[in-house]
Every structure is written in C-alpha cells, then in structure tokens.
C-alpha cells in the first residue's frame, strides 16, 4: 500500500514535468456564486440552492445584454431574501456592489425578478425568510477540468 501511494505521488509530480499541463483558461459568459446570510437552523439548503442557481443562470442568459455577449466584463454582488412561499422580499433585490456597467447590473436584477417566485423554502426551515448574497461574474476566465 505504501508503495502504491509513493508511486501515485511520483506520478502526480512527474506528469506536469513531462509537458502535461492543466487545460488553458476558457472564457465564460456568466459565473455565479451564492452565500447564505441567514441562520439555516441546521437545514441542508444544497439541493435548493443548486436549483435556484440553475434557474437564475437560465434567466440571466435569456436576458443577457449584447455587451456581455461581446465580452464586457464585470463582477457584482446583490442580496435578496426569499420568503417561505418562494416570493421575493418587498424591496429585493438590492445591488450591494455594482459592476460599474449599468447593463450588467440591470441583467442581474432582471434575472432575479424573472425567477420569482422560487420554489417554497424547505418545510424543515422555520425562519421568516432566507437571505442570500448572489455574486455574478461576467466574462471572467475560469479553468475547466477535463
């Protein structure tokens, strides 16, 4: 077993030396990340967040401004809350950090509003709402695995 681990460690070092490198960075129109700002009360929101991000991605791409399709870059942060029935809070979403490009900022707000109502929050969650921070990255390089 120790020998196999040592061999695997040697291969991990040897492969990059022999010219095999990580794939080159690829441009991507839109990347998203989310941070849960509410107390989750121990509820696993992973499946809920995955579905929410997929919906937001579809809506953002459907309303993608031409400037973003042509490569305009920007990063923005927005916060919003989802009520137990899946509706948005009354004053949401809120741009927490603007991208500096109005069309990208507008796209983020439009995608969130067009995605509402979301699915109802998990029944195990008894909070008044789920507050999220959504990070959107337009046309920033990412490394894709093979």
Helices and strands as residue ranges (DSSP letters): H 2-17, E 30-36, H 46-62, H 66-69, E 74-83, E 94-97, H 102-115, E 129-138
